[in-house]
């Protein structure tokens, strides 16, 4: 029996293609359960990719003016309506609870096709930190859309238990919310003797290297890490820091590096392809994650798969991944506490070995195959119930 899925994606399809066909297939089509995948892209200025293989892609060109965004969403809805009208769609999968979710829920009501939406973030906290959606009533409208989609969706996949509680607080029935974390290709980050893991830099020579991977934005709080690093560096002369990522805080970080003369000690790598990350993780000593807010924290699992000891801020969103049993956790924004942990893990080799072992054990819970089986079981249950 042929099974087809309609995907209301969170990002332009071209962004999924950059990580490769295998990743894309596993992301949208767990265990190859669907024969055809119809993808409605969000409004974007990026050039659409061509439909190929089992994927049929519907591009929505962004109007460019914010007040025309509802018109862009209407175009998305009409394309999704056309797809369901002309194809036997078994499941609608929306990757956010806002406009993708709204379209999915409206189509669910109209065609009686089950819609499952994803929750990737504590959006209320994200808005508070980023100071977004505070003009022209957009915040109020977005909140209303979010509450409606969460309370009306046939099913909800929450990345964490924290997000499950978030969904229930927004009107979802507990039995309709399943906690299924993001899946990670942990084999890509595990050390493999057949793959060269030597990055093109002498930065690692005779150094103790802290690694940060993430956007340079306020919610990730890289400046607290820089302050803690600078404090610890005064006593640990061979301490180094690598920052992988880009964002609006880059000028502030560059100013900090200049002010404290850290040019030889902090390496700003900027944006890096996903394929290049394993080499840096394999050659670093500790992974530091100072985030204030997180949807899931997939990079934590990648660092765990690489066997890196973890120092992280303690926030509700990452409790399903890290605890005091497998990481050193500090109060968000507390540079002094982070400084102490950096110095402790530097000086205690046994602690590093212990946390490295715990990291590897933890990462196994999030493997592609285990999570894909959970998704397949959930998808099939909803298809069979309609």
MOGITA-V415738 format. One record per residue. N is the residue number from 1. RES is the residue in one letter. SS is DSSP state (a for helix, b for strand, c for the rest). OMEGA is omega in whole degrees, 0 to 359 (NA if undefined). BURIAL is + if it has 24 or more other ideal C-beta (glycine too) atoms within 12 Angstrom, else -. Layout:
N,RES,SS,OMEGA,BURIAL
N,RES,SS,OMEGA,BURIAL
This chain:
1,X,c,180,-
2,X,c,176,-
3,X,c,183,+
4,X,b,180,+
5,X,b,173,+
6,X,b,182,+
7,X,b,172,+
8,X,b,193,+
9,X,c,181,+
10,X,c,185,+
11,X,c,174,+
12,X,c,185,+
13,X,a,181,+
14,X,a,180,-
15,X,a,176,-
16,X,a,180,+
17,X,a,183,+
18,X,c,180,-
19,X,c,172,-
20,X,c,183,-
21,X,a,182,-
22,X,a,179,-
23,X,a,183,-
24,X,a,180,+
25,X,a,181,+
26,X,a,181,+
27,X,a,184,+
28,X,a,190,+
29,X,c,183,+
30,X,a,179,+
31,X,a,177,-
32,X,a,186,-
33,X,c,182,+
34,X,c,179,+
35,X,c,180,-
36,X,b,182,+
37,X,b,180,+
38,X,b,186,+
39,X,b,173,+
40,X,b,181,+
41,X,c,173,+
42,X,c,177,+
43,X,c,186,+
44,X,b,173,+
45,X,c,179,-
46,X,c,179,-
47,X,c,181,-
48,X,c,173,+
49,X,c,181,+
50,X,c,173,-
51,X,c,181,-
52,X,b,181,-
53,X,c,182,-
54,X,c,184,+
55,X,b,172,+
56,X,b,191,+
57,X,b,177,+
58,X,b,185,+
59,X,c,175,+
60,X,c,181,+
61,X,b,181,-
62,X,c,182,-
63,X,c,178,-
64,X,c,179,-
65,X,c,186,-
66,X,a,183,-
67,X,a,177,-
68,X,a,183,-
69,X,a,176,+
70,X,a,177,-
71,X,a,177,-
72,X,a,179,+
73,X,a,177,+
74,X,a,178,-
75,X,a,176,+
76,X,a,181,+
77,X,a,182,+
78,X,a,177,-
79,X,a,178,+
80,X,a,177,+
81,X,a,180,+
82,X,a,181,-
83,X,a,182,+
84,X,a,181,+
85,X,a,187,-
86,X,a,180,-
87,X,c,178,+
88,X,c,183,-
89,X,c,182,+
90,X,c,185,+
91,X,b,173,+
92,X,b,181,+
93,X,b,180,+
94,X,b,188,+
95,X,c,168,+
96,X,c,184,+
97,X,c,182,+
98,X,c,188,+
99,X,a,174,+
100,X,a,179,+
101,X,a,179,+
102,X,a,178,+
103,X,a,180,+
104,X,a,181,+
105,X,a,178,+
106,X,a,178,+
107,X,a,176,+
108,X,a,181,+
109,X,a,184,-
110,X,a,187,-
111,X,a,181,+
112,X,c,176,-
113,X,c,185,+
114,X,c,178,+
115,X,b,175,+
116,X,b,178,+
117,X,b,179,+
118,X,b,169,+
119,X,b,182,+
120,X,c,186,+
121,X,c,164,+
122,X,c,191,+
123,X,a,178,+
124,X,a,179,+
125,X,a,179,-
126,X,a,178,+
127,X,a,182,-
128,X,a,182,-
129,X,a,184,+
130,X,a,181,-
131,X,c,182,-
132,X,c,173,-
133,X,c,183,+
134,X,c,181,-
135,X,c,172,-
136,X,c,176,-
137,X,c,183,-
138,X,a,180,-
139,X,a,181,-
140,X,a,182,-
141,X,a,179,-
142,X,a,179,+
143,X,a,178,-
144,X,a,179,-
145,X,a,181,+
146,X,a,182,+
147,X,a,180,+
148,X,a,183,+
149,X,a,180,+
150,X,a,182,+
151,X,a,185,+
152,X,a,184,+
153,X,c,177,+
154,X,c,179,+
155,X,b,180,+
156,X,b,172,+
157,X,b,177,+
158,X,b,183,+
159,X,c,184,+
160,X,c,175,+
161,X,a,176,+
162,X,a,180,+
163,X,a,173,+
164,X,a,177,+
165,X,a,177,-
166,X,a,180,+
167,X,a,180,+
168,X,a,178,-
169,X,a,180,-
170,X,c,171,+
171,X,c,179,-
172,X,c,173,+
173,X,c,184,-
174,X,a,183,-
175,X,a,180,-
176,X,a,183,+
177,X,b,178,+
178,X,b,176,+
179,X,b,176,+
180,X,c,184,+
181,X,c,172,+
182,X,c,178,+
183,X,c,184,+
184,X,b,174,+
185,X,c,187,+
186,X,a,180,+
187,X,a,180,-
188,X,a,184,+
189,X,c,175,+
190,X,c,180,+
191,X,c,184,-
192,X,c,183,-
193,X,c,180,-
194,X,c,182,-
195,X,c,178,-
196,X,c,180,-
197,X,c,179,+
198,X,c,177,-
199,X,c,183,+
200,X,c,178,-
201,X,c,176,-
202,X,c,185,-
203,X,c,186,+
204,X,c,187,+
205,X,c,177,-
206,X,c,182,-
207,X,c,171,+
208,X,b,193,+
209,X,b,170,+
210,X,b,182,+
211,X,b,173,+
212,X,b,176,+
213,X,b,180,+
214,X,c,178,+
215,X,c,177,+
216,X,c,183,+
217,X,c,185,+
218,X,a,185,+
219,X,a,178,+
220,X,a,173,+
221,X,c,178,+
222,X,a,181,+
223,X,a,174,+
224,X,a,177,+
225,X,a,179,+
226,X,a,179,+
227,X,a,180,+
228,X,a,178,+
229,X,a,181,+
230,X,a,177,+
231,X,a,182,+
232,X,a,183,+
233,X,a,181,+
234,X,c,179,-
235,X,c,183,-
236,X,c,192,+
237,X,c,182,-
238,X,c,178,-
239,X,b,179,+
240,X,b,180,+
241,X,b,174,+
242,X,b,177,+
243,X,b,178,+
244,X,b,181,+
245,X,c,181,+
246,X,c,179,-
247,X,c,187,+
248,X,c,178,-
249,X,c,182,+
250,X,a,178,+
251,X,a,178,-
252,X,a,179,-
253,X,a,178,+
254,X,a,178,-
255,X,a,178,-
256,X,a,180,+
257,X,a,179,+
258,X,a,183,-
259,X,a,183,-
260,X,c,175,-
261,X,c,182,-
262,X,c,184,+
263,X,c,182,-
264,X,c,188,-
265,X,c,181,+
266,X,b,180,+
267,X,b,177,+
268,X,b,184,+
269,X,b,182,+
270,X,b,179,-
271,X,c,180,-
272,X,c,178,+
273,X,c,182,-
274,X,a,181,+
275,X,a,182,-
276,X,a,185,+
277,X,a,185,+
278,X,a,182,+
279,X,a,180,+
280,X,a,177,+
281,X,a,182,+
282,X,a,184,+
283,X,a,176,+
284,X,c,182,+
285,X,c,183,+
286,X,b,175,+
287,X,b,182,+
288,X,b,187,+
289,X,b,188,+
290,X,c,190,+
291,X,c,174,+
292,X,c,182,+
293,X,c,183,+
294,X,c,174,+
295,X,c,181,+
296,X,c,180,+
297,X,c,185,+
298,X,a,180,+
299,X,a,175,+
300,X,a,181,+
301,X,a,178,+
302,X,a,177,+
303,X,a,177,+
304,X,a,179,+
305,X,a,177,+
306,X,c,178,+
307,X,c,181,+
308,X,c,168,+
309,X,b,185,+
310,X,b,164,+
311,X,b,186,+
312,X,b,168,+
313,X,b,181,+
314,X,c,180,+
315,X,c,184,+
316,X,a,188,+
317,X,a,184,+
318,X,a,183,+
319,X,c,178,+
320,X,c,182,+
321,X,c,185,+
322,X,c,176,+
323,X,c,177,-
324,X,c,179,-
325,X,c,184,-
326,X,c,180,+
327,X,c,171,+
328,X,b,187,+
329,X,b,180,+
330,X,b,179,+
331,X,c,181,-
332,X,c,178,+
333,X,c,183,+
334,X,c,183,-
335,X,a,181,+
336,X,a,178,-
337,X,a,178,+
338,X,a,176,+
339,X,a,181,+
340,X,a,180,-
341,X,a,177,+
342,X,a,181,+
343,X,a,179,+
344,X,a,184,+
345,X,a,176,+
346,X,a,188,+
347,X,a,187,-
348,X,c,180,-
349,X,a,179,-
350,X,a,177,-
351,X,a,179,+
352,X,a,180,+
353,X,a,180,-
354,X,a,182,-
355,X,a,176,+
356,X,a,178,+
357,X,a,180,-
358,X,a,178,+
359,X,a,181,+
360,X,a,179,+
361,X,a,181,-
362,X,a,184,+
363,X,a,182,+
364,X,a,182,-
365,X,a,188,+
366,X,a,183,+
367,X,b,179,+
368,X,a,189,+
369,X,a,182,-
370,X,a,181,-
371,X,a,178,+
372,X,a,178,+
373,X,a,178,-
374,X,a,179,+
375,X,a,181,+
376,X,a,180,+
377,X,a,180,-
378,X,a,180,+
379,X,a,183,+
380,X,a,179,+
381,X,a,179,-
382,X,a,178,+
383,X,a,182,+
384,X,a,183,-
385,X,a,178,-
386,X,c,NA,-
